[in-house]
Amino acid sequence: MTLVWKSGYSFDSDASTYIDAVETTDGQVLETGVRIAINEFVLGCKQDGIWTAIKESCILAGARTLAGALVPLTGNAPTNFNFVAADYDREAGLVGNNNKYLETAVLLSTIERANSHVSINCKAFGNKRFLGNPNVSRFTWEEIGVVTTLRHLYGGGGGGQLATSISTPGLIGTVRTSLSVTYLARANGTNYNITAGVPGNGPAEPLWIFRTSSGYSTDSISFYSIGESLDLALLDTRVSNLMTAIGAAIP
């Protein structure tokens, strides 16, 4: 179904399908401004040529309920471990705490070594333990002390370290476009090159949001995406605009 607003504003079919699913789960409609914000995000990603690269994604904001926020924008819904309604804020997203995390439907073994991206949008920092898997370190995103780790199927030897602190809330992401010993990371609104050895194959373990091998996240996360390689700067702009528009639309 394609939504058409009274003013003649048309909704993209993918955005419309997602909005319908969220509203059905919420049991009530979203504000017009939230609907438009989602639609503009999808249209913008398509205009930028990055939409088809987003294979698994959730907008963890905007929806009226936690259940609605876990409706997937693309791909499969994550499995919720221990988050409750009080952990969800429509603008800030989902706030992590001890023993709470999301298990995505993506296995590390299925993430392409030479054509993949992962991103989150952090609205507010806690302990900066963003994502990973407690059993393996191929993907570990965390900042402990002076060491910031953003691994992306890293090649071992302690690689995947960012030479700066993550100090600005917003998009954090990594992307691989080849089997090179380097890959691209984005944080603080800036792209960084990370050297971490030739990427290794990941095990058949799921990628988790809000949990790493070091523990659970206490950060506020409002978006995540997993898929093929894409331009992280373009995604950063689209996600930033989305969150700003959702915040403006919610009373």
C-alpha positions, 0 to 999 in steps of 0.5 A, a space after each residue: 500500500 502507498 500512503 497518500 497524504 491529503 496535501 498530495 504527499 506520497 509515501 514510498 512503498 517500502 516506507 509505507 510497509 514499515 509504517 503500517 507494520 509499526 502502527 499495527 504493532 503499536 495499536 495506534 497511528 504515528 504522528 504525521 511528522 514521524 511518518 514523514 520523517 521515516 518516509 524521507 529517510 527511506 527516500 533519501 537512502 534510495 536517492 543516495 544509492 545506499 538503500 539496497 545495502 541495508 539488509 537488516 535494520 531497526 529504527 529504535 525510535 519513533 514508534 509508540 511502544 517498545 514492540 513497535 520499535 523492534 519491528 524491522 525496517 529491513 530484514 528480520 526482527 531482533 530477539 529481545 533479551 530483557 528490555 522492558 517498556 521503561 527502557 524505551 524512549 521515543 526520541 533517545 531510543 533504547 537504553 541499555 542496562 545490565 543483562 539486556 541486549 538484542 540478538 540480531 538474526 545475522 550470524 558473523 559467518 554470513 557477514 561478507 569479508 569484502 563487502 559489508 557494513 555495520 552501523 549504530 546510532 548512539 544518542 547518548 553515551 553510557 559505558 560505550 560497549 556497543 555491540 559484539 558477541 561474548 564468545 568471539 572478538 571478530 566484532 567488538 565495539 567498545 571503549 575501555 580506558 584509552 582504547 577504542 575498539 571497532 572491529 570488523 572481522 578483524 585479522 587478529 593481533 589486537 587489531 581494530 583499534 581507533 586512535 581516538 576516543 568516541 566523543 560525539 554522539 551519532 553514527 558509529 560504523 565500519 565498512 569493508 570493501 575488500 580483503 585489504 588489511 585496512 577498513 573504514 570506520 566512522 565516528 565523531 562525524 569523521 572517517 578513519 582508516 583502521 589497520 587490522 590484518 586480512 579479515 577472517 571468517 566469522 563463526 556461526 555466532 549472532 551479532 548482538 547489540 548492547 553486549 560485547 565480550 566485556 559486558 553489557 552496554 548502558 548506552 542509548 541506541 536509536 538505530 542499527 543497520 547491517 548489510 553490504 558496503 555503503 557510504 557511511 557519511 551518507 548514512 550518517 547524514 540520513 540517520 541524523 536527519 531522521 532522528 532530528 525530524 522524529 524529535 521535532 514531531 513528537 510532542 
